[in-house]
Amino acid sequence: IVPLPDGLPDAVACPANCAVATAAGAMRLAGTEPGGTAVILGAGMLGLNACAMAAAAGLEHIIAVDVRPERLDLARAFGATQTLAAGEAAAALARLAADLTAGRGADAVLEFTGNAAATEAGFNCLRTGGRLILVGAVFPGPPLQLDPERIIRRLLRLEGLHNYTPADLLAAVAFLAGNLARFPFARLVEATFPLTDHASAIRHALDEAPFRVALVPPPAR
């Protein structure tokens, strides 16, 4: 149970207990430092929060990749310094990461899509000693094709994250409260329904695929 700071709106606070805390856990495993480079695969709820956390942590280059142009536009508002359409990722991602880092490559790749091709493209843009953090593949999918020699010779680290720790949840709430004015968190809750009309909320989520839908209880009497 985490007490919420005064002034943190409900629409911003509620996703902390899942998406934002998971993004915080992924950033913890990534181990990035100020001035570094991160690739964020997927600009959904988790990816956008990861972009914002990377920006708040002082990373110099934050590359967001997604299939939807409107999400890439929003990624820049959440701190991404470069964006790339997913269809271009396999050919362009490694080149972009190398160009931005004088040939080194990305310090970390955070994978939030569960897409095997995107994961392989991210793997190929890591620097020596880089880290690939897998978060999105929470459903059965095709196997990855990764070169084990590359993992060994380049000292790469691959790690999976499922959910988060209590410390990640605390970090998520503190992050949201400390960056309310910097990032448009409230835009990620795209529709609100009364609790009594939960069926319409679920239908809207299925039909429109928004970032999040809110259910609001009736006011206390």
JOFEN-V632094 format. One record per backbone hydrogen bond with DSSP energy under -0.5 kcal/mol. CO is the residue of the C=O (numbers start at 1). NH is the residue of the N-H. If there is no record, write none. Layout:
co=CO nh=NH
co=CO nh=NH
//
This chain:
co=1 nh=3
co=5 nh=8
co=7 nh=9
co=9 nh=12
co=9 nh=13
co=10 nh=14
co=13 nh=16
co=14 nh=17
co=15 nh=18
co=15 nh=20
co=16 nh=18
co=16 nh=21
co=18 nh=22
co=19 nh=23
co=20 nh=24
co=21 nh=25
co=22 nh=26
co=23 nh=27
co=24 nh=28
co=25 nh=29
co=26 nh=30
co=27 nh=31
co=27 nh=32
co=33 nh=36
co=36 nh=60
co=36 nh=61
co=37 nh=107
co=37 nh=108
co=38 nh=63
co=39 nh=41
co=39 nh=110
co=40 nh=42
co=40 nh=65
co=41 nh=112
co=44 nh=48
co=45 nh=49
co=46 nh=50
co=47 nh=51
co=48 nh=52
co=49 nh=53
co=50 nh=54
co=51 nh=55
co=52 nh=56
co=53 nh=57
co=54 nh=59
co=55 nh=58
co=58 nh=35
co=61 nh=38
co=62 nh=64
co=62 nh=81
co=62 nh=82
co=63 nh=40
co=64 nh=84
co=65 nh=42
co=66 nh=86
co=67 nh=69
co=68 nh=71
co=68 nh=72
co=69 nh=73
co=70 nh=74
co=71 nh=75
co=72 nh=76
co=73 nh=77
co=74 nh=78
co=75 nh=80
co=76 nh=79
co=82 nh=64
co=84 nh=66
co=85 nh=88
co=85 nh=89
co=86 nh=89
co=88 nh=92
co=89 nh=93
co=92 nh=96
co=93 nh=97
co=94 nh=98
co=95 nh=99
co=96 nh=100
co=97 nh=101
co=97 nh=105
co=98 nh=101
co=98 nh=103
co=99 nh=102
co=101 nh=104
co=106 nh=127
co=107 nh=131
co=108 nh=39
co=109 nh=111
co=109 nh=133
co=110 nh=41
co=110 nh=112
co=111 nh=135
co=111 nh=136
co=114 nh=116
co=115 nh=119
co=116 nh=120
co=117 nh=121
co=118 nh=122
co=119 nh=123
co=120 nh=124
co=122 nh=125
co=123 nh=126
co=125 nh=106
co=127 nh=130
co=130 nh=157
co=131 nh=109
co=131 nh=133
co=132 nh=134
co=132 nh=159
co=133 nh=111
co=133 nh=135
co=134 nh=161
co=136 nh=138
co=144 nh=146
co=146 nh=148
co=147 nh=151
co=148 nh=152
co=149 nh=153
co=150 nh=154
co=151 nh=156
co=152 nh=155
co=154 nh=129
co=157 nh=132
co=159 nh=134
co=161 nh=163
co=165 nh=169
co=166 nh=170
co=167 nh=171
co=168 nh=172
co=169 nh=173
co=170 nh=174
co=171 nh=175
co=172 nh=176
co=173 nh=177
co=174 nh=178
co=175 nh=179
co=176 nh=179
co=177 nh=180
co=179 nh=182
co=179 nh=183
co=183 nh=185
co=184 nh=187
co=185 nh=188
co=186 nh=189
co=188 nh=190
co=188 nh=212
co=191 nh=214
co=193 nh=216
co=194 nh=197
co=195 nh=198
co=197 nh=200
co=197 nh=201
co=198 nh=202
co=199 nh=203
co=200 nh=204
co=201 nh=205
co=202 nh=206
co=203 nh=207
co=204 nh=208
co=205 nh=209
co=212 nh=190
co=212 nh=191
co=214 nh=193
co=215 nh=217
co=216 nh=195
//
